Amino acid sequence: MHPFHKTPKHGIALFLLLLLCGTAAFFGCGTKQDAAQKPSPDTIVRIGGLKGPTTMGLVKLMQDAGPKSSDHRYDFTMVTAADELTALTASGQLDIALLPANAAAILYQKTPKAISVIDVNTLGVLYLVSAAPLGDGLGSLRGKTVYLPGKGTTPEYALRYLLEVSGLSPDDVSLEFKSEAAEVASILAQNPDAIGLLPQPFATAALAQNSELSLVLDLAQVWDAYRTEENPGRLVTGVTVANRDFLAAHPDLINLFLTEHEASIRFTADDPDSAAALIADTGIVADASIAKKALPYCNITFLSGKDCREALEGYLQILYAQNPASVGDALPDDDFYYMP
């Protein structure tokens, strides 16, 4: 039986609840194998992901090479909480996992450096949502309140960093934290002039509930405007990691996965209708129409090698400056970044 189960369509409220755990992460030590061992053609690669944008780019590969295919090469496991996925990865039950970027850095520090990042799969998914336009970008937030989920998580750190580089002090903007994204969406539904910071696809779901709302600012675009030669990091949401023992034993399987992952990600851009249907069918998003609307704003991408390291390393440096604990109290070493 395919380990992904279809999620019933119970409306926007349940959709928000289902997606909460998959984006809450904004907040593998397997058995040693001989590095020279040649991969068996029968080796099944165990892959884990979260319900949310980081797994949307995987759906074509899931269809083409999963348990229901004639060429079964991968077993897929999907969970709704990042801590569950990191536990599966740390215990060696997964060979590849699609993790929140900072969760990968923390896992690297908390294990004997048991994982390496093999690609960046998702860039920024954070948007300011309101019925009131921001004519001056972040400068328009001076004297206002922003509602956002998760105090002490990466959305807070990303916003604080961007406010700082935009010339705003911590006293210029009031941040009001809510326990979950659905609570922020509820505030926006009651008061469209309020300003909320929401990840995708919560932001798109909020717009579906209230036609007065719009995406007034893409934090990823603002972030890119402040990139420098000294720090060319991107606003990174999700990365793909490999168990280093598995990587040492089966580098060709990892490189094959990278090729297929890139093709699967390209499919989401080239055929959004089919991609949205697959996203709904696998239960990542409960409604295909919302998945299709959210896709262009989810920043699903594929960066590997030097591009991956450049984007991720700079991002982690900024998180570390905001709060060292957000990346495991130390920046990762060179072996954290896989160079094909």
Secondary structure as UniProt FT lines:
FT   HELIX           12..23
FT   HELIX           24..26
FT   TURN            35..36
FT   TURN            41..42
FT   STRAND          45..50
FT   HELIX           53..56
FT   TURN            57..58
FT   HELIX           59..65
FT   TURN            67..68
FT   STRAND          74..79
FT   HELIX           82..90
FT   TURN            91..92
FT   STRAND          96..100
FT   HELIX           101..110
FT   TURN            111..112
FT   STRAND          115..123
FT   STRAND          126..130
FT   TURN            135..136
FT   HELIX           137..141
FT   TURN            142..143
FT   STRAND          145..149
FT   TURN            151..152
FT   HELIX           154..165
FT   TURN            166..167
FT   TURN            170..172
FT   STRAND          174..178
FT   HELIX           181..190
FT   TURN            192..193
FT   STRAND          195..199
FT   TURN            200..201
FT   HELIX           202..209
FT   TURN            211..212
FT   STRAND          214..218
FT   HELIX           219..225
FT   STRAND          236..243
FT   HELIX           244..249
FT   HELIX           251..270
FT   HELIX           272..281
FT   TURN            282..283
FT   HELIX           288..294
FT   HELIX           295..297
FT   STRAND          300..303
FT   HELIX           305..322
FT   HELIX           324..327
FT   HELIX           334..336
//
